[in-house]
Amino acid sequence: MNVRPNDLDAYWMPFTANRQFKAAPRIFVGAKDMYYKTADGRDVLDGIAGLWCCNAGHGRPKIVEAIQKQAAELDYSPAFQMGHYKAFELASRLAALMPGDLDHVFFTNSGSESVETALKIAIAYHRLKGEGQRVRLIGREKGYHGVNFGGMSVGGMVANRKMFGTLVAGVDHIRHTHGDARNLFSRGVPEYGAELADDLERLCALHDPSTIAACIVEPVQCSAGVILPPKGYLKRLREICDRHGILLIFDEVITGFGRLGTPFAVDFFGVEPDLVATAKGLTSGVIPMGAVFTQKHIYDTFMQGPPAAIEFFHGYTYSANPMACAAALATLDTYEEEGLLARASALSDYWADAAHALKGLPHVIDIRNLGLIAAVELESIPGQITARAYDAFLKCYEAGLLIRTTGDTIALSPPLIIEKNHIDILFDALSRVLKTIS
Ligand SMILES: Cc1ncc(COP(=O)(O)O)c(C=O)c1O
């Protein structure tokens, strides 16, 4: 039975216009495969995998069963100085899935915590290597790395930063890659702008590279509106980091676990960073969990000194929580059995055709796509940025489609179990809505 409270006041909702929402709430009461069920009994097609996370779809039997079983068998195990088998099994499976030398895994409970963990590993690593002066962190304009202080500081979304004081000291940002008119309506990775990676050289010249610990980027900047890396851009960033002894961190909280048609963006772009932050698709969003992958040489740098000494003074009460590990293992099984980590690749042409067919509709000024991600950028109403996309969001919801908007960009990123007929339904609904908004 669904509990229906008549007082919505106490819950302070995150990243939500609370008063507007509570005046006209949108409540989900169920979910199965590609669809949510609303409190008023309607089915809503999930065009954004919950919040870029339910990659295996909803209510998947193996994951549900694993969580139920785990709750009865071992509900919690202390994260510090104790272990349980599923934590080690999961780390080994993840290390095997990730290419290259990224073969050690530190568990967290969210994307934000994975980012904080990766930044802390980077700074501590340099100190252990005798380069304690490498403390600066470089992010990118328009980046989103979660909401904790480190991630917010290296992040570059203004609204997420401006209310919170001076943030972490010693952080700078390279330029974003959005806005080159030659790249408008590109299919897949855009052609122009690899040289924007050289902006890292500018910051090296300004701060001296010997003061920089790490550079963190999302391979695809999803939260800021699906901003794609130009051809060759990430490779160039890797080369600059190598030249100056700077660690490169990929924030794969969204791109990880099949979003681009490969297990990770590391595979898709053929660029190997030193650290990778993940979360979301790790458990298909069902139980909060994140994982940070590190290269072997980084892990080995920590594994020195007296064997009885704790090597890294960092961790969370719920790191490698048994329920989360069980959910993640069942999620990996589901991905494997159904070929979901490669599915975006098989569907990406059909997806791209459907997305780019919206070109020419009212207010559409750009369309971008990669793997099973797409963005439809709308021209903003002067003085009312976000209003047009928000209107589209509400109308889509009424029409039975869940989308996500950021600024005036509509972002799409469905569960990887999506079928061609769902893609048709999704873009038909969106197309009809776009024709009605003013
Ligand atoms: C790239 C990236 N990093 C970090 C985060 C933060 O993850 P969480 O909300 O799980 O803390 C997100 C969330 O959308 C993200 O997209």
PDBQT file of the ligand as one rigid body, heavy atoms in Angstrom, charges set to zero:
ROOT
HETATM    1  C1  LIG A 501      29.977  13.687 -13.419  1.00  0.00    +0.000 C 
HETATM    2  C2  LIG A 501      29.331  13.651 -12.070  1.00  0.00    +0.000 A 
HETATM    3  N1  LIG A 501      30.095  13.626 -10.984  1.00  0.00    +0.000 NA
HETATM    4  C3  LIG A 501      29.572  13.575  -9.753  1.00  0.00    +0.000 A 
HETATM    5  C4  LIG A 501      28.223  13.538  -9.560  1.00  0.00    +0.000 A 
HETATM    6  C5  LIG A 501      27.656  13.510  -8.189  1.00  0.00    +0.000 C 
HETATM    7  O1  LIG A 501      27.083  12.284  -7.911  1.00  0.00    +0.000 OA
HETATM    8  P1  LIG A 501      26.112  12.122  -6.640  1.00  0.00    +0.000 P 
HETATM    9  O2  LIG A 501      24.887  12.907  -6.910  1.00  0.00    +0.000 OA
HETATM   10  O3  LIG A 501      25.903  10.634  -6.579  1.00  0.00    +0.000 OA
HETATM   11  O4  LIG A 501      26.870  12.619  -5.460  1.00  0.00    +0.000 OA
HETATM   12  C6  LIG A 501      27.374  13.538 -10.673  1.00  0.00    +0.000 A 
HETATM   13  C7  LIG A 501      25.911  13.507 -10.521  1.00  0.00    +0.000 C 
HETATM   14  O5  LIG A 501      25.152  13.718 -11.438  1.00  0.00    +0.000 OA
HETATM   15  C8  LIG A 501      27.947  13.629 -11.966  1.00  0.00    +0.000 A 
HETATM   16  O6  LIG A 501      27.186  13.672 -13.063  1.00  0.00    +0.000 OA
ENDROOT
TORSDOF 0
